[in-house]
Amino acid sequence: MHISQRVLRVISIVMCLVFCGVLLPVGPSDAASTQSDINALRAKIDAIQKEKEDIQKKIDSISDSKNKALDEKNSYESQLGVLEQEIASRDELITQYSSLIDETIAGIEGKEEEIDAKFGEFLERLRINYEDGFVNYLVLVLESNSFTEYLMNTERTADILEYDRMVMNNMEKEKSSLGEQKKQLEEAKAALEEEKKKLDENKADLDKKRKNLDSYIQQLENDEEKQKELQLAAIEADKELNDKLEKALAALAEKNVPQHPVNKGDMIWPLPTAYGTITDKYGPRTLFGQYDFHLGVDIPAPAGTPVYASQAGVVEYAEKHYSYGNFIVINHGGGVTTLYAHNSALHVSVGQTVAQGDTIASVGRTGTATGNHCHFEVRVNGKTQNPLDYVNQP
């Protein structure tokens, strides 16, 4: 049977239209978890935005109360904290978008290669069938002399195309169309660029607010009245927290946690040994003519310096306090606990077991602190002890 070049061209064109007309895939199966992560991060960022608005409202509404200086400082610190959370979340969101884009590009490239390979196999099968004298269904259709013959020839070719139909149907089920994937890709790229822009804005805002806080703290240090206001507020807040901790930690003495030695020298210094200076010792002191008792020792160090667990134990508190700022309490068993305050960041959570020397926080100046330092306490059955009875000063 002779088939003209015109017929072969018709075969190629029609087959191409049939094959490629089945717009393959959809189904970002691999990217589904990434999209879920992206949605979760967006919800987290929305919550952070709401928290930022609430903090700003609080700052705007702070009255001339006796604790105004401390309220303002804590609010500015909170602003920095939520901005840092937002930056971290946007960094993670950018990573997720980049991952989604990479996955989508790989999916598109893979599907295009699959289409080319399948179509090549299909054309090769047509060529072999023609060369072997096999009756091609288009030839049968084109050479039908009547409608009845056309129907008969069409029925005869049904089995010939069954495999190709199955291939196309399976590909339809596996993925969505390349057009949809490419649209998704462009949307992800646009979202990525928008997040990068917002991230730059967040970083600029963070830098501005850090400078504002530095300026405010400088004002506090230069204004004796504000310093007095801050310290007297701290005395009152510290006493309230101390009463709470004494009762709560005394009750922990019977808690079933691993027991660790508490003899002098068994604990390690809570900061790198390069920072061994104590600027405020444990014991009685006078602040602006008012008696106070300092419950621990203050160890100055640059912001971000790691704070170490002086002894192994279980974290009982990891939270923010009006005066102590971000603080941690670790239970070492036998009624012995240690406390670390004014941190810029906390790296452990309640219930977590830590080993001696683990980094649990970063030095900061949250709460009533105006300079970066670690306030370190040792308590036995809730009562404070001189830390230098338990740890050697470098």
Disulfide bonds with the S-S distance in Angstrom:
none
